[in-house]
Amino acid sequence: MAQYYHLPDKPHYLQQQHPVPYGVHPQPTYPPQHPVPYGVHPQPTYQPHHLQGRWGHDPVAQQYAYSGSPLPPPQTSWTPSLPAHSPPQQSSYPEYELASIGHQAPPYGAGILESEKPEKFKPSPKYNDLWAMIAFLIQMAGFMVLSAFAVNNIIKAGIIKSGDKGIIEKDFFLSTNVMMTFALGIGISVVYSYLYLLLTQLFPLWSMPATYWFIMFVFFGSAGFYLYSQIWVTAALFLFLGVVFTKTYLNARERIKSSAVLLKEVTAIARHSPAVFFLSFIGLFLQLLCNIHILIVITGLRQMFSAKGSSDPLHICLHIVAYFSFYWLSQVLTNIVHVTISGVFATHYFKSGSGSPTWASLKRSCTTSFGTVCFGGLIYAVIQTIKKILDFLRGDGNHCLACIFEGCFHLINEALEFITPLVYCEVAIYGKPFVPAAKDVFKIVKDRGLDAVLNDIIISTVWGIGAFFGAFVAAVSCQYYLMMTMGGEGGDNVKDHVLEVWIVTGLTFFLGMQVISTAGAVIHSGVATIFVALAEDPDALAKTKPEFFARIQAAYPDIVQGVHH
């Protein structure tokens, strides 16, 4: 039988009032009253697990029992032999800096699709909305066949001749003076566009209100002139327009500051990437070719069915197909230019210090996003074709019904013209298909409300009035140049070609409007892109362009609150 020794005076660090579970070491009391030599572990004060239930005694009463040799007497001093210090080893796990991620954790209960955003500028390589691209290519093949038949009928009818005379004297429009006049008008428009772009960048807070004041001055001045002339109806019309525009300015006055900050940054980016203007001019040239082409096709179709009359069903169907193809092609060209320019602005938004990624953006808009571009163009073409059909019905005497439907489709068309550029900004940034991009834009517009509309109205108004004024300057300058260079004794040469001079002046005004509006389209695409990017990911702007972020936050704090946060 084993002998048990009672330890009446145990060290303090071995005294426990309650048993400790097996496997859990008791916390010693430091500093211990009776030090133990280094490397000697105190005996446990609890009953070992393999002996529980064998002693037949209460574990609490037996917890201080000890079997074996008595403990050595406590030592008064000791010097522990510590192991050699080893330097800390580098952890093999990667370290992540959460502050550099830039995104907050999603709220509790948020779904995965809600909390995760698609990756920017790295869209999936698949072709989105492939069916729309295939349908567009098939439609274009049919349109080319129809165009070939139309041009062939024009040639057979002898409408296009190689003679020197036409309805208006042809030699006048092919003269050197007229060609130089057109070149001068385009040059004046280009210079004016650059100067107006520079003006809006340097003095945005001054140029935007000044544009509104100029318009109000013109409206009220015209109303006063017609009142003085006792032309009451025209005076009332200009007075009404002046009041409406004044009310619009008062409502938008608080938003002009934020729009001015956006306009200043957009013009700076546009000047940094001049290739976007070149691309926009190419789009303008292709649009002019499309307009000329549809005129030739419609003329050929009318010549083809001249014997049967315009009421022939086949004639009407071919007209509808021709207009539908023209609207679709025209809108696809517009969308390609817009998506490309939006991609350039989005690159500068998310990647500060980037070069001019115009070619990469154009490549993406013509490949992986081309189906999405065709999808939006198809919607636009359907709306415009229905409006053209309503025009035909109104010409047949169904005025009331046609006017009602035409008004409804006009509202739909206005909504599409506002929503579609924002949708293609989503496409340019994230490479989304058309339907998911449209859903996200509806969320943005619903969250932003009036701000989205006011930004579009303010920027469009400023550039629209600027384009009108610049085209007017170009037309007047070109008319003066043409009259000075025509010569003729006593001005007889000018008197003999009054109609031709005014036609050249009108064409110069049209060309000036198109050239300056092309620069305005670049600015409009940039403003829309930054507006969408601010709604989607304002934190990115705070990192890439902190000064611009601070200015826009000071001008309008609510606009930098992300929609998805």
C-alpha positions as CSV (number, residue, x, y, z in Angstrom):
1,M,0.0,0.0,0.0
2,A,1.4,3.3,-1.0
3,Q,2.2,5.9,1.5
4,Y,0.7,9.4,1.2
5,Y,2.5,12.4,2.5
6,H,0.6,15.5,3.5
7,L,2.1,18.8,2.4
8,P,0.9,21.3,5.0
9,D,3.0,24.2,3.7
10,K,2.8,24.1,-0.1
11,P,4.2,26.9,-2.1
12,H,1.7,29.7,-2.8
13,Y,1.6,29.1,-6.5
14,L,0.4,25.5,-5.9
15,Q,-2.5,26.5,-3.7
16,Q,-5.9,26.3,-5.5
17,Q,-9.3,26.5,-4.1
18,H,-11.1,24.7,-7.0
19,P,-10.0,21.8,-9.2
20,V,-8.9,22.7,-12.8
21,P,-10.2,20.6,-15.7
22,Y,-7.9,18.1,-17.2
23,G,-5.5,19.5,-19.8
24,V,-5.8,23.1,-18.6
25,H,-2.7,24.3,-16.7
26,P,-3.4,26.6,-13.7
27,Q,-2.2,30.2,-14.0
28,P,0.7,30.7,-11.5
29,T,0.9,33.7,-9.3
30,Y,3.8,36.0,-10.3
31,P,6.1,36.7,-8.8
32,P,6.1,33.4,-6.9
33,Q,6.9,33.4,-3.2
34,H,9.1,30.4,-3.5
35,P,10.9,30.3,-6.8
36,V,11.4,26.9,-8.5
37,P,14.5,26.1,-10.5
38,Y,14.3,26.7,-14.2
39,G,13.2,23.6,-16.0
40,V,11.5,21.9,-12.9
41,H,7.7,21.9,-13.3
42,P,5.6,21.8,-10.2
43,Q,3.6,18.7,-9.6
44,P,-0.1,18.9,-10.5
45,T,-2.5,19.6,-7.7
46,Y,-5.4,17.9,-9.4
47,Q,-6.2,14.2,-9.6
48,P,-4.8,12.7,-12.8
49,H,-7.3,11.6,-15.4
50,H,-6.2,8.0,-15.5
51,L,-6.6,7.6,-11.7
52,Q,-10.0,9.2,-11.4
53,G,-12.5,6.8,-9.8
54,R,-9.8,4.4,-8.5
55,W,-8.9,5.9,-5.2
56,G,-12.3,5.8,-3.7
57,H,-11.8,9.2,-2.2
58,D,-13.2,12.6,-2.9
59,P,-11.1,14.3,-5.6
60,V,-11.3,17.5,-3.8
61,A,-10.0,16.0,-0.6
62,Q,-7.3,14.1,-2.4
63,Q,-6.1,16.9,-4.7
64,Y,-3.1,17.7,-2.5
65,A,-2.0,14.1,-2.2
66,Y,1.4,13.3,-3.4
67,S,3.1,10.0,-4.0
68,G,6.9,9.9,-4.2
69,S,9.8,11.8,-2.8
70,P,9.3,15.0,-0.9
71,L,9.9,18.2,-2.8
72,P,13.3,19.8,-2.5
73,P,13.5,22.8,-0.1
74,P,12.9,26.1,-1.8
75,Q,15.9,28.0,-3.0
76,T,16.5,31.6,-2.2
77,S,18.2,32.6,-5.5
78,W,18.5,31.1,-8.9
79,T,19.7,32.2,-12.3
80,P,17.6,30.8,-15.1
81,S,19.3,29.4,-18.1
82,L,17.4,31.0,-20.9
83,P,17.6,29.6,-24.4
84,A,19.4,31.6,-27.1
85,H,17.2,34.3,-28.7
86,S,16.3,33.5,-32.2
87,P,15.1,36.2,-34.6
88,P,11.5,36.1,-35.6
89,Q,10.8,34.2,-38.7
90,Q,9.0,35.7,-41.7
91,S,5.5,34.5,-42.0
92,S,4.7,32.6,-45.2
93,Y,1.2,34.0,-45.3
94,P,0.7,37.1,-47.5
95,E,0.0,40.4,-45.8
96,Y,-3.0,42.4,-47.0
97,E,-3.4,46.1,-46.4
98,L,-7.1,46.6,-46.0
99,A,-6.8,50.4,-46.4
100,S,-5.5,50.0,-49.9
101,I,-8.5,48.1,-51.1
102,G,-10.8,51.1,-51.1
103,H,-14.1,49.4,-50.7
104,Q,-16.2,49.0,-47.6
105,A,-17.6,45.7,-46.5
106,P,-21.1,45.0,-47.8
107,P,-23.9,45.6,-45.3
108,Y,-25.3,42.7,-43.3
109,G,-27.6,40.6,-45.4
110,A,-26.5,41.9,-48.7
111,G,-26.4,39.4,-51.5
112,I,-23.2,38.5,-53.4
113,L,-24.5,40.1,-56.6
114,E,-25.3,43.3,-54.8
115,S,-22.0,43.6,-53.0
116,E,-19.7,42.6,-55.8
117,K,-19.0,45.0,-58.6
118,P,-17.9,44.0,-62.1
119,E,-14.3,44.5,-62.9
120,K,-13.5,47.7,-64.7
121,F,-11.7,47.7,-68.1
122,K,-11.3,43.9,-68.0
123,P,-14.6,42.7,-69.4
124,S,-15.1,39.1,-70.3
125,P,-13.8,38.3,-73.8
126,K,-17.1,36.9,-75.0
127,Y,-19.3,38.9,-77.4
128,N,-22.2,40.5,-75.6
129,D,-25.6,40.6,-77.3
130,L,-24.3,38.5,-80.2
131,W,-27.8,38.1,-81.7
132,A,-28.1,41.9,-82.2
133,M,-24.8,42.0,-84.1
134,I,-25.8,39.1,-86.4
135,A,-29.2,40.8,-87.1
136,F,-27.4,44.1,-87.9
137,L,-25.0,42.5,-90.3
138,I,-27.9,40.6,-92.1
139,Q,-29.9,43.9,-92.3
140,M,-26.9,45.7,-93.7
141,A,-26.4,43.1,-96.4
142,G,-30.1,43.5,-97.4
143,F,-29.7,47.3,-97.3
144,M,-26.7,47.2,-99.7
145,V,-28.7,45.0,-102.1
146,L,-31.6,47.5,-102.0
147,S,-29.2,50.4,-102.5
148,A,-27.7,48.7,-105.6
149,F,-31.2,48.4,-107.1
150,A,-32.0,52.0,-106.3
151,V,-28.8,53.4,-107.8
152,N,-29.2,51.3,-110.9
153,N,-32.7,52.7,-111.4
154,I,-31.3,56.3,-111.0
155,I,-28.7,55.6,-113.7
156,K,-31.2,54.0,-116.0
157,A,-33.6,57.0,-115.6
158,G,-30.8,59.4,-116.5
159,I,-31.1,61.4,-113.3
160,I,-27.4,61.4,-112.8
161,K,-25.7,62.8,-115.9
162,S,-22.2,64.0,-116.7
163,G,-23.4,67.3,-118.1
164,D,-22.3,70.7,-116.8
165,K,-25.7,72.1,-116.1
166,G,-28.2,71.3,-113.4
167,I,-31.1,73.0,-111.7
168,I,-28.7,75.6,-110.3
169,E,-25.6,76.6,-112.1
170,K,-23.1,73.9,-111.3
171,D,-19.9,75.8,-112.3
172,F,-20.5,78.3,-109.5
173,F,-20.4,75.7,-106.7
174,L,-17.3,74.1,-108.2
175,S,-15.5,77.3,-108.4
176,T,-12.3,78.0,-106.4
177,N,-14.0,80.8,-104.5
178,V,-16.8,78.6,-103.2
179,M,-14.4,75.8,-102.3
180,M,-12.2,78.2,-100.4
181,T,-15.3,79.6,-98.7
182,F,-16.3,76.1,-97.4
183,A,-12.7,75.5,-96.3
184,L,-12.7,78.9,-94.5
185,G,-16.0,78.1,-92.8
186,I,-14.6,74.7,-91.5
187,G,-11.4,76.4,-90.4
188,I,-13.3,79.1,-88.5
189,S,-15.4,76.5,-86.8
190,V,-12.5,74.4,-85.7
191,V,-10.7,77.5,-84.3
192,Y,-13.9,78.6,-82.5
193,S,-14.4,75.1,-81.1
194,Y,-10.9,75.1,-79.6
195,L,-11.2,78.6,-78.2
196,Y,-14.7,77.8,-76.7
197,L,-13.3,74.6,-75.2
198,L,-10.4,76.6,-73.7
199,L,-12.8,79.3,-72.4
200,T,-15.1,76.7,-70.7
201,Q,-12.1,75.1,-69.0
202,L,-10.5,78.4,-67.7
203,F,-13.7,80.2,-66.8
204,P,-16.5,77.6,-66.3
205,L,-18.3,79.5,-63.5
206,W,-18.4,82.6,-65.8
207,S,-19.1,81.0,-69.2
208,M,-22.1,79.0,-68.1
209,P,-24.2,81.8,-66.5
210,A,-23.1,84.1,-69.3
211,T,-24.6,81.7,-71.8
212,Y,-27.9,81.8,-70.0
213,W,-27.9,85.5,-69.7
214,F,-27.1,85.9,-73.4
215,I,-30.1,83.7,-74.3
216,M,-32.4,85.6,-72.0
217,F,-31.2,88.9,-73.5
218,V,-31.9,87.6,-77.0
219,F,-35.4,86.4,-76.1
220,F,-36.5,89.5,-74.2
221,G,-34.8,91.8,-76.7
222,S,-36.6,90.1,-79.6
223,A,-39.9,90.4,-77.7
224,G,-39.4,94.1,-77.2
225,F,-38.5,94.6,-80.8
226,Y,-41.7,92.8,-82.0
227,L,-43.8,94.7,-79.5
228,Y,-42.5,97.9,-80.8
229,S,-43.3,96.7,-84.3
230,Q,-46.8,95.7,-83.1
231,I,-46.3,92.1,-84.2
232,W,-48.1,90.7,-81.2
233,V,-48.1,87.0,-81.8
234,T,-44.3,86.8,-82.4
235,A,-43.7,89.1,-79.5
236,A,-45.8,86.9,-77.2
237,L,-43.9,83.8,-78.4
238,F,-40.5,85.3,-77.6
239,L,-41.8,86.7,-74.3
240,F,-43.0,83.2,-73.3
241,L,-39.7,81.6,-74.3
242,G,-37.8,84.3,-72.2
243,V,-39.9,83.6,-69.1
244,V,-39.6,79.8,-69.5
245,F,-35.8,80.1,-69.9
246,T,-35.5,82.5,-67.0
247,K,-37.4,80.0,-64.8
248,T,-35.1,77.2,-66.0
249,Y,-32.0,79.2,-65.1
250,L,-33.3,80.0,-61.6
251,N,-34.0,76.3,-61.0
252,A,-30.6,75.2,-62.3
253,R,-28.6,78.0,-60.7
254,E,-27.7,75.9,-57.6
255,R,-26.4,73.1,-59.8
256,I,-24.4,75.2,-62.1
257,K,-21.4,75.1,-59.7
258,S,-21.2,71.3,-59.7
259,S,-21.7,71.2,-63.4
260,A,-19.0,73.8,-63.8
261,V,-16.5,71.6,-61.9
262,L,-17.4,68.6,-64.1
263,L,-17.1,70.7,-67.2
264,K,-13.7,72.0,-66.2
265,E,-12.3,68.5,-65.6
266,V,-13.8,67.1,-68.8
267,T,-12.4,69.8,-71.0
268,A,-9.0,69.2,-69.4
269,I,-9.1,65.5,-70.2
270,A,-10.4,66.2,-73.7
271,R,-7.4,68.5,-74.4
272,H,-5.1,65.8,-73.0
273,S,-6.6,63.3,-75.5
274,P,-7.1,65.1,-78.8
275,A,-7.7,61.8,-80.6
276,V,-11.3,61.8,-79.4
277,F,-12.0,64.9,-81.5
278,F,-10.5,63.3,-84.5
279,L,-12.7,60.2,-83.9
280,S,-15.7,62.4,-83.5
281,F,-15.0,64.2,-86.8
282,I,-14.7,60.8,-88.5
283,G,-18.1,59.9,-87.1
284,L,-19.5,63.2,-88.4
285,F,-18.1,62.5,-91.9
286,L,-19.7,59.0,-91.9
287,Q,-23.0,60.4,-90.7
288,L,-23.0,62.9,-93.7
289,L,-22.3,60.0,-96.0
290,C,-25.2,58.1,-94.6
291,N,-27.5,61.1,-95.1
292,I,-26.4,61.4,-98.7
293,H,-26.8,57.6,-99.2
294,I,-30.4,57.5,-97.9
295,L,-31.3,60.4,-100.2
296,I,-30.0,58.5,-103.2
297,V,-31.8,55.3,-102.1
298,I,-35.2,57.0,-101.6
299,T,-34.8,58.8,-104.9
300,G,-34.1,55.5,-106.6
301,L,-37.1,53.8,-105.0
302,R,-39.4,56.6,-106.1
303,Q,-38.1,56.3,-109.6
304,M,-38.5,52.5,-109.5
305,F,-42.2,52.8,-108.6
306,S,-43.0,56.0,-110.5
307,A,-45.4,54.2,-112.8
308,K,-47.4,52.4,-110.0
309,G,-47.6,55.4,-107.7
310,S,-46.6,56.0,-104.1
311,S,-49.6,54.0,-102.7
312,D,-48.2,50.7,-104.0
313,P,-47.7,48.3,-100.9
314,L,-44.3,47.1,-102.1
315,H,-43.2,50.7,-102.5
316,I,-44.3,51.5,-99.0
317,C,-42.6,48.5,-97.5
318,L,-39.3,49.2,-99.3
319,H,-39.4,52.8,-98.1
320,I,-39.9,51.6,-94.5
321,V,-37.1,49.1,-94.8
322,A,-34.8,51.8,-96.2
323,Y,-35.6,54.3,-93.4
324,F,-35.2,51.5,-90.8
325,S,-31.8,50.5,-92.1
326,F,-30.7,54.1,-92.3
327,Y,-31.8,54.8,-88.7
328,W,-30.1,51.7,-87.4
329,L,-26.8,52.3,-89.2
330,S,-26.7,56.0,-88.2
331,Q,-27.3,55.2,-84.5
332,V,-24.7,52.4,-84.5
333,L,-22.1,54.8,-85.8
334,T,-23.2,57.3,-83.1
335,N,-23.0,54.7,-80.4
336,I,-19.6,53.5,-81.5
337,V,-18.2,57.0,-81.2
338,H,-19.8,57.5,-77.8
339,V,-18.7,54.2,-76.3
340,T,-15.1,54.8,-77.5
341,I,-15.0,58.4,-76.1
342,S,-16.6,57.2,-72.8
343,G,-14.0,54.5,-72.5
344,V,-11.2,57.1,-72.8
345,F,-12.8,59.3,-70.1
346,A,-13.4,56.3,-67.9
347,T,-9.7,55.3,-68.2
348,H,-8.6,58.7,-67.0
349,Y,-11.2,58.5,-64.2
350,F,-10.0,55.1,-62.8
351,K,-6.3,55.2,-63.8
352,S,-4.7,58.5,-63.2
353,G,-1.9,59.5,-65.5
354,S,-3.0,57.2,-68.3
355,G,-2.1,57.9,-71.9
356,S,-4.6,58.2,-74.7
357,P,-6.3,54.7,-74.8
358,T,-8.5,55.7,-77.8
359,W,-7.4,52.8,-80.0
360,A,-8.0,50.2,-77.2
361,S,-11.5,51.7,-76.5
362,L,-12.4,51.7,-80.2
363,K,-11.3,48.1,-80.5
364,R,-13.5,47.0,-77.6
365,S,-16.5,49.0,-78.9
366,C,-16.2,47.3,-82.4
367,T,-15.6,43.8,-81.0
368,T,-16.9,42.6,-77.7
369,S,-19.4,45.4,-77.2
370,F,-20.5,45.7,-80.8
371,G,-23.6,43.6,-80.2
372,T,-24.6,45.9,-77.4
373,V,-24.1,48.9,-79.6
374,C,-26.3,47.3,-82.2
375,F,-29.0,46.5,-79.6
376,G,-29.3,50.1,-78.6
377,G,-29.3,51.2,-82.2
378,L,-32.1,48.7,-82.9
379,I,-34.4,50.3,-80.3
380,Y,-33.7,53.7,-81.7
381,A,-34.4,52.6,-85.2
382,V,-37.7,51.0,-84.2
383,I,-38.9,54.2,-82.6
384,Q,-37.8,56.4,-85.5
385,T,-39.4,54.1,-88.0
386,I,-42.7,54.2,-86.2
387,K,-42.5,58.0,-86.2
388,K,-41.9,57.9,-89.9
389,I,-44.9,55.6,-90.4
390,L,-47.0,58.0,-88.4
391,D,-45.9,60.8,-90.7
392,F,-47.1,58.7,-93.7
393,L,-50.5,58.2,-91.9
394,R,-50.8,61.9,-91.2
395,G,-50.2,62.6,-94.9
396,D,-53.1,60.3,-95.8
397,G,-55.5,62.3,-93.7
398,N,-55.4,60.6,-90.3
399,H,-54.2,63.8,-88.6
400,C,-55.7,63.3,-85.1
401,L,-54.7,59.7,-84.5
402,A,-51.3,60.3,-86.0
403,C,-50.6,63.4,-83.9
404,I,-51.6,61.5,-80.7
405,F,-49.3,58.6,-81.4
406,E,-46.5,60.9,-82.6
407,G,-46.6,62.8,-79.4
408,C,-46.3,59.6,-77.4
409,F,-43.4,58.3,-79.4
410,H,-41.8,61.7,-79.2
411,L,-41.7,61.5,-75.4
412,I,-40.3,57.9,-75.6
413,N,-37.7,59.2,-78.0
414,E,-36.7,62.0,-75.7
415,A,-36.4,59.5,-72.8
416,L,-34.2,57.2,-74.9
417,E,-31.9,60.1,-76.0
418,F,-31.3,60.8,-72.3
419,I,-31.0,57.3,-71.0
420,T,-29.0,55.7,-73.9
421,P,-25.8,57.7,-73.4
422,L,-25.7,56.7,-69.7
423,V,-26.3,53.1,-70.6
424,Y,-23.4,53.1,-73.0
425,C,-21.2,54.7,-70.3
426,E,-21.9,51.6,-68.2
427,V,-21.0,49.5,-71.3
428,A,-17.7,51.4,-71.8
429,I,-16.7,51.1,-68.1
430,Y,-17.7,47.5,-67.3
431,G,-18.3,45.8,-70.6
432,K,-21.9,44.8,-69.7
433,P,-24.6,43.7,-72.0
434,F,-27.3,46.2,-72.8
435,V,-30.1,44.9,-70.4
436,P,-27.9,44.8,-67.2
437,A,-26.4,48.1,-68.1
438,A,-29.9,49.6,-68.6
439,K,-31.0,48.3,-65.2
440,D,-28.0,49.8,-63.4
441,V,-28.6,53.2,-65.1
442,F,-32.3,53.1,-64.0
443,K,-31.1,52.7,-60.5
444,I,-28.7,55.6,-60.9
445,V,-31.3,57.9,-62.3
446,K,-33.8,56.8,-59.6
447,D,-31.2,57.6,-56.9
448,R,-29.9,60.8,-58.4
449,G,-33.2,62.1,-59.6
450,L,-33.2,65.7,-60.9
451,D,-29.4,66.0,-60.8
452,A,-28.9,63.7,-63.8
453,V,-31.4,65.7,-65.8
454,L,-30.0,69.1,-64.8
455,N,-26.4,68.2,-65.6
456,D,-27.5,67.1,-69.1
457,I,-29.6,70.2,-69.6
458,I,-26.9,72.6,-68.4
459,I,-24.1,71.2,-70.4
460,S,-26.2,70.7,-73.6
461,T,-27.5,74.3,-73.4
462,V,-24.1,75.8,-73.0
463,W,-22.6,73.9,-75.9
464,G,-25.8,74.2,-78.0
465,I,-25.8,78.0,-77.7
466,G,-22.0,78.1,-78.3
467,A,-22.4,76.0,-81.4
468,F,-25.2,78.3,-82.8
469,F,-23.2,81.4,-82.2
470,G,-20.0,79.9,-83.7
471,A,-21.8,78.8,-86.8
472,F,-23.4,82.2,-87.1
473,V,-19.9,83.8,-87.0
474,A,-18.5,81.3,-89.5
475,A,-21.5,81.9,-91.9
476,V,-21.3,85.7,-91.8
477,S,-17.5,85.6,-92.3
478,C,-17.7,83.3,-95.2
479,Q,-20.5,85.3,-96.9
480,Y,-18.4,88.4,-96.6
481,Y,-15.4,86.6,-98.0
482,L,-17.3,85.2,-100.9
483,M,-18.8,88.5,-101.8
484,M,-15.4,90.2,-101.7
485,T,-13.7,87.6,-103.8
486,M,-16.4,87.2,-106.5
487,G,-15.5,90.6,-108.0
488,G,-17.4,92.0,-110.9
489,E,-17.7,95.6,-111.8
490,G,-20.3,97.4,-109.6
491,G,-21.1,94.2,-107.8
492,D,-22.9,92.7,-110.9
493,N,-21.4,89.3,-110.3
494,V,-22.9,89.2,-106.8
495,K,-26.3,90.4,-108.0
496,D,-26.4,87.6,-110.6
497,H,-25.7,84.9,-108.0
498,V,-27.7,86.1,-105.0
499,L,-29.4,82.7,-104.6
500,E,-26.2,80.8,-104.9
501,V,-24.5,83.1,-102.3
502,W,-27.3,82.5,-99.8
503,I,-27.1,78.7,-100.4
504,V,-23.4,78.7,-99.7
505,T,-24.0,80.8,-96.6
506,G,-26.6,78.3,-95.4
507,L,-24.4,75.3,-96.1
508,T,-21.5,77.1,-94.2
509,F,-23.8,77.6,-91.2
510,F,-24.8,74.0,-91.3
511,L,-21.2,72.8,-91.5
512,G,-20.2,75.1,-88.7
513,M,-23.0,73.8,-86.5
514,Q,-21.9,70.2,-87.2
515,V,-18.2,70.9,-86.5
516,I,-18.8,72.7,-83.2
517,S,-21.5,70.2,-82.1
518,T,-19.0,67.4,-82.7
519,A,-16.7,68.9,-80.1
520,G,-19.8,69.4,-77.9
521,A,-20.6,65.7,-78.3
522,V,-17.2,64.8,-76.9
523,I,-17.8,67.0,-73.9
524,H,-21.3,65.6,-73.4
525,S,-19.9,62.0,-73.5
526,G,-17.2,62.9,-70.9
527,V,-19.7,64.5,-68.5
528,A,-22.0,61.5,-68.7
529,T,-19.2,59.1,-68.1
530,I,-17.9,60.9,-65.0
531,F,-21.5,61.2,-63.7
532,V,-22.0,57.4,-64.0
533,A,-18.5,56.6,-62.6
534,L,-19.2,58.9,-59.6
535,A,-22.4,57.1,-58.9
536,E,-20.8,53.6,-59.3
537,D,-17.4,54.1,-57.6
538,P,-16.6,57.5,-56.0
539,D,-13.8,56.0,-54.0
540,A,-11.7,55.5,-57.2
541,L,-11.8,59.2,-58.0
542,A,-10.8,60.1,-54.4
543,K,-7.6,58.0,-55.1
544,T,-6.8,58.9,-58.7
545,K,-7.8,62.6,-58.6
546,P,-8.1,63.8,-55.0
547,E,-8.1,67.5,-55.9
548,F,-11.0,67.0,-58.3
549,F,-12.8,64.9,-55.8
550,A,-12.4,67.6,-53.2
551,R,-13.8,70.2,-55.5
552,I,-16.8,68.2,-56.6
553,Q,-17.5,67.2,-53.0
554,A,-17.4,70.8,-51.9
555,A,-19.7,71.9,-54.8
556,Y,-22.3,69.2,-54.3
557,P,-21.6,66.6,-51.6
558,D,-24.5,64.3,-52.4
559,I,-23.2,63.6,-55.9
560,V,-20.1,61.7,-54.5
561,Q,-22.2,59.2,-52.6
562,G,-22.1,55.9,-54.4
563,V,-25.4,54.4,-55.4
564,H,-24.2,50.8,-54.7
565,H,-22.9,51.6,-51.1
